[in-house]
Amino acid sequence: MKRIATFSIVARDPETGELGVAVQSKFLAVGSAVGWAKAGVGAIATQALANLDFGELGIKLLEKGYSAQQVLDALLALDPDREDRQVGIVDAKGNSAAFTGKRCFDWAGHITGENFSCQGNILVSEDTVKALAETFVNTNGTLARRLVAALDAAQKAGGDRRGRQSASLLIVKEKGSYGGYNDRYIDLRVDDDPDPIGKLSHLLDLHELYFNKTKPEEMVMVDEKLATEIQQALKKLGYYKGEITGEYDEATKMAYKDFCGWENFEERICEGDVVDINVLNYLREKVKDS
């Protein structure tokens, strides 16, 4: 069985309750194996000679109310090959626990703290795991941004001594998915790329653009001048069939909504005489390229 040599961070945002796992490795499609999480329950990273049962079974035990340490103890007790494993766990209360088996390839180790667990194996040095922890603790922003920043700092501190290949980011929160159907808020994977963390950061940019809801500071009131610009742009792109009146009327709003739906900006459709500045800028660029 191939070892998943990697560095990862499992974490919780105490303000939002979000839970997440971020990972980078010289391993194809690392996101398919390492990270496990469930909203309101906990998150787990299982790696090295990874036992994937640690993910599925661990989440079930966390869901029953056991702490991160209790779950870790139970998982290891059941596994005769525990010394080949590496695992990090954070529960819904922010408790963390980690284990690095004696047979994990050097450098291997972990750092835990309130709301996070950082771990890695086959690393250049322990500086990688230190950078993971220090960057996460000292970085502001969303949980997703903090996790990606931590990965980037860890890579710059040395990273996997075999190189880079894949990375992933998983964030869960209650009804966080598209349409609110499940808890999978962010699930981004770079399966094979020479700069997986850089590509992961780019994917996060796109995710925020397409799926974040409009913030108050991103709202723009549509006056006559802007309404005229929007009508002209939508007409050029084939969405608006009416006259250029400078009025943000129902026909114009419907054409604008159609444009948003076609370009996957449903989350950024605003009510009333307001548009999202990000969508507006995208519309402007679309017209330039047409």
C-alpha positions as CSV (number, residue, x, y, z in Angstrom):
1,M,0.0,0.0,0.0
2,K,1.3,3.4,-0.9
3,R,2.0,5.9,1.9
4,I,0.2,9.2,1.8
5,A,3.2,11.4,2.7
6,T,1.9,14.8,3.3
7,F,1.2,17.8,5.6
8,S,-2.2,18.7,6.6
9,I,-4.2,20.9,9.0
10,V,-7.6,20.1,10.6
11,A,-9.3,23.1,12.2
12,R,-12.4,24.8,13.5
13,D,-13.6,28.4,13.4
14,P,-15.1,29.2,16.9
15,E,-17.0,32.2,15.5
16,T,-18.8,30.5,12.6
17,G,-18.6,26.9,13.8
18,E,-17.1,25.9,10.4
19,L,-14.8,22.8,10.4
20,G,-12.2,22.1,7.8
21,V,-9.2,20.1,6.5
22,A,-6.5,21.3,4.1
23,V,-3.7,19.1,2.8
24,Q,-0.9,19.0,0.3
25,S,1.1,16.0,-0.8
26,K,3.4,14.3,-3.4
27,F,0.5,11.9,-3.9
28,L,-2.1,11.8,-6.7
29,A,-5.5,13.2,-5.7
30,V,-4.8,13.5,-2.0
31,G,-8.2,15.1,-1.3
32,S,-9.9,11.8,-2.1
33,A,-8.4,10.1,1.0
34,V,-7.1,12.4,3.8
35,G,-9.8,14.8,4.7
36,W,-13.1,13.9,6.5
37,A,-15.6,16.3,8.2
38,K,-19.2,16.8,9.2
39,A,-20.8,20.0,10.3
40,G,-21.4,20.3,14.0
41,V,-19.4,17.1,14.6
42,G,-15.7,17.4,13.8
43,A,-13.0,17.0,11.2
44,I,-10.3,14.4,10.7
45,A,-7.1,14.0,8.6
46,T,-5.8,10.4,8.1
47,Q,-2.5,10.0,6.4
48,A,0.9,8.2,6.2
49,L,0.0,4.5,5.6
50,A,-3.5,5.9,5.8
51,N,-6.3,3.9,7.4
52,L,-9.4,5.4,5.7
53,D,-11.6,3.8,8.4
54,F,-10.2,6.4,10.7
55,G,-12.2,9.0,8.7
56,E,-15.6,7.3,8.5
57,L,-15.6,5.6,11.9
58,G,-14.0,8.6,13.6
59,I,-16.8,10.9,12.4
60,K,-19.4,8.4,13.6
61,L,-17.8,8.4,17.1
62,L,-17.5,12.2,17.2
63,E,-21.2,12.3,16.3
64,K,-22.0,10.2,19.3
65,G,-20.4,12.9,21.5
66,Y,-17.0,11.5,22.2
67,S,-14.1,14.0,22.4
68,A,-11.3,14.2,19.9
69,Q,-8.9,12.4,22.3
70,Q,-11.4,9.7,23.1
71,V,-12.0,9.0,19.4
72,L,-8.3,8.9,18.7
73,D,-7.7,6.4,21.5
74,A,-10.5,4.2,20.2
75,L,-9.3,4.2,16.6
76,L,-5.7,3.4,17.6
77,A,-6.8,0.6,19.9
78,L,-8.6,-1.1,17.0
79,D,-5.6,-0.9,14.6
80,P,-2.7,-3.4,14.8
81,D,-0.8,-1.2,12.3
82,R,-1.2,2.0,14.4
83,E,2.6,2.8,14.3
84,D,2.3,3.3,10.5
85,R,-0.5,5.8,10.8
86,Q,-0.7,9.6,11.3
87,V,-4.0,11.2,12.2
88,G,-5.3,14.6,13.4
89,I,-8.7,15.3,14.9
90,V,-10.7,18.4,15.9
91,D,-14.1,18.0,17.5
92,A,-17.1,20.4,17.4
93,K,-16.0,22.0,20.7
94,G,-12.5,22.8,19.4
95,N,-10.7,20.0,21.3
96,S,-7.9,18.5,19.3
97,A,-5.8,15.3,19.3
98,A,-3.1,13.8,17.0
99,F,-1.0,10.8,16.7
100,T,2.2,10.1,14.7
101,G,3.2,6.4,14.6
102,K,6.8,5.4,15.2
103,R,7.1,3.9,11.7
104,C,6.1,7.0,9.9
105,F,9.0,8.2,7.7
106,D,11.1,11.2,8.9
107,W,10.5,14.0,9.4
108,A,7.2,13.2,10.9
109,G,5.3,14.8,13.8
110,H,2.4,17.0,14.8
111,I,1.4,20.1,16.8
112,T,-2.1,20.5,18.4
113,G,-3.8,23.5,19.9
114,E,-7.2,24.8,20.6
115,N,-9.3,24.5,17.4
116,F,-6.5,23.0,15.3
117,S,-4.2,20.0,14.7
118,C,-1.2,20.1,12.3
119,Q,0.6,17.0,11.1
120,G,3.0,15.8,8.5
121,N,5.3,13.0,7.4
122,I,8.2,12.7,5.0
123,L,8.9,16.4,5.4
124,V,12.0,18.4,4.9
125,S,11.9,19.3,8.6
126,E,9.7,20.1,11.5
127,D,9.6,23.7,10.3
128,T,6.8,22.7,7.9
129,V,4.5,21.7,10.8
130,K,5.5,24.7,12.8
131,A,4.7,27.0,9.9
132,L,1.3,25.4,9.5
133,A,0.4,26.0,13.2
134,E,1.9,29.5,13.5
135,T,0.4,30.8,10.3
136,F,-3.1,29.4,11.2
137,V,-3.0,31.0,14.6
138,N,-1.7,34.3,13.5
139,T,-3.8,34.8,10.3
140,N,-7.1,36.6,10.2
141,G,-10.0,35.9,7.7
142,T,-12.3,33.0,6.9
143,L,-11.4,29.5,7.9
144,A,-10.8,28.6,4.2
145,R,-8.4,31.5,3.7
146,R,-6.5,30.7,7.0
147,L,-6.1,27.1,6.0
148,V,-4.8,27.9,2.5
149,A,-2.4,30.5,4.0
150,A,-1.1,27.8,6.4
151,L,-0.5,25.4,3.6
152,D,1.4,28.0,1.6
153,A,3.6,28.9,4.6
154,A,4.3,25.2,5.3
155,Q,5.4,24.6,1.7
156,K,7.7,27.6,1.8
157,A,9.2,26.3,5.1
158,G,10.1,23.0,3.3
159,G,7.1,20.9,2.7
160,D,7.1,17.3,1.5
161,R,10.7,16.3,0.8
162,R,9.6,14.4,-2.3
163,G,8.0,17.4,-3.9
164,R,4.5,18.6,-4.8
165,Q,1.6,17.1,-6.7
166,S,-1.9,17.6,-5.2
167,A,-3.8,19.6,-2.6
168,S,-7.3,19.9,-1.3
169,L,-9.6,22.1,0.9
170,L,-12.7,20.8,2.6
171,I,-15.0,23.2,4.7
172,V,-18.3,22.1,6.2
173,K,-21.1,24.0,7.9
174,E,-24.8,23.5,8.4
175,K,-26.6,23.8,5.0
176,G,-23.5,25.2,3.5
177,S,-23.7,23.6,0.1
178,Y,-25.1,25.1,-3.1
179,G,-28.8,25.5,-2.4
180,G,-28.4,24.5,1.2
181,Y,-28.9,20.8,0.6
182,N,-26.0,19.5,2.7
183,D,-23.1,20.7,4.8
184,R,-20.4,20.6,2.1
185,Y,-19.6,24.3,1.9
186,I,-16.3,24.2,0.1
187,D,-14.8,21.1,-1.5
188,L,-11.9,22.0,-3.8
189,R,-9.3,19.6,-5.1
190,V,-6.2,19.9,-7.2
191,D,-5.4,16.3,-8.2
192,D,-2.2,16.7,-10.2
193,D,-0.4,20.0,-10.7
194,P,3.2,21.3,-10.3
195,D,1.9,24.1,-8.0
196,P,-1.1,22.6,-6.2
197,I,-1.4,25.1,-3.5
198,G,-1.2,28.0,-5.9
199,K,-3.9,26.4,-8.0
200,L,-6.0,25.7,-4.9
201,S,-5.8,29.3,-3.9
202,H,-7.0,30.3,-7.4
203,L,-9.9,27.8,-7.1
204,L,-10.8,29.4,-3.7
205,D,-10.9,32.8,-5.5
206,L,-13.4,31.4,-8.0
207,H,-15.5,29.7,-5.3
208,E,-15.8,33.0,-3.4
209,L,-16.7,34.8,-6.7
210,Y,-19.4,32.4,-7.7
211,F,-20.8,31.1,-4.4
212,N,-20.4,33.8,-1.8
213,K,-23.4,36.0,-1.2
214,T,-23.2,39.7,-1.9
215,K,-21.8,41.8,1.0
216,P,-23.2,45.2,1.7
217,E,-20.1,46.9,0.5
218,E,-20.4,45.1,-2.8
219,M,-23.8,46.4,-3.5
220,V,-24.2,49.2,-6.2
221,M,-27.3,51.2,-6.6
222,V,-28.5,51.3,-10.2
223,D,-29.0,54.9,-11.4
224,E,-29.9,56.1,-14.9
225,K,-26.3,56.0,-16.2
226,L,-25.7,52.5,-14.8
227,A,-29.0,51.2,-16.1
228,T,-28.1,52.5,-19.5
229,E,-24.8,50.7,-19.4
230,I,-26.4,47.5,-18.2
231,Q,-29.0,47.6,-20.9
232,Q,-26.4,48.2,-23.6
233,A,-24.2,45.3,-22.3
234,L,-27.1,42.9,-22.0
235,K,-28.4,43.8,-25.4
236,K,-25.0,43.2,-27.0
237,L,-24.8,39.8,-25.3
238,G,-28.3,38.9,-26.4
239,Y,-30.1,38.9,-23.0
240,Y,-32.0,42.2,-23.3
241,K,-34.4,42.7,-26.3
242,G,-35.9,46.1,-25.3
243,E,-35.1,49.7,-26.0
244,I,-32.3,51.5,-24.2
245,T,-34.3,53.6,-21.8
246,G,-31.9,54.1,-18.8
247,E,-34.5,52.6,-16.5
248,Y,-33.8,49.5,-14.4
249,D,-37.2,48.1,-15.1
250,E,-38.6,44.6,-14.8
251,A,-37.5,43.6,-18.3
252,T,-34.0,44.8,-17.6
253,K,-33.9,43.0,-14.2
254,M,-35.1,39.8,-15.8
255,A,-32.4,40.0,-18.5
256,Y,-29.8,40.7,-15.8
257,K,-31.1,37.7,-13.8
258,D,-30.9,35.5,-16.9
259,F,-27.3,36.6,-17.4
260,C,-26.5,35.8,-13.8
261,G,-28.1,32.3,-14.1
262,W,-26.2,31.6,-17.3
263,E,-22.9,32.6,-15.8
264,N,-23.5,30.9,-12.4
265,F,-24.0,34.0,-10.3
266,E,-27.3,33.0,-8.7
267,E,-25.9,33.7,-5.2
268,R,-25.1,37.3,-6.2
269,I,-28.5,38.3,-7.5
270,C,-29.7,41.3,-5.4
271,E,-33.3,42.4,-4.8
272,G,-34.5,45.9,-5.8
273,D,-32.5,48.4,-7.7
274,V,-29.1,47.0,-6.7
275,V,-26.5,44.9,-8.4
276,D,-23.3,43.2,-7.2
277,I,-20.1,45.0,-8.2
278,N,-18.4,41.7,-8.9
279,V,-21.1,40.6,-11.4
280,L,-21.1,44.1,-12.9
281,N,-17.4,44.0,-13.5
282,Y,-17.7,40.5,-14.9
283,L,-20.4,41.8,-17.3
284,R,-18.2,44.6,-18.4
285,E,-15.3,42.2,-19.2
286,K,-17.7,39.9,-21.0
287,V,-18.8,42.7,-23.3
288,K,-15.1,43.7,-24.0
289,D,-14.4,40.1,-25.0
290,S,-17.5,39.7,-27.2
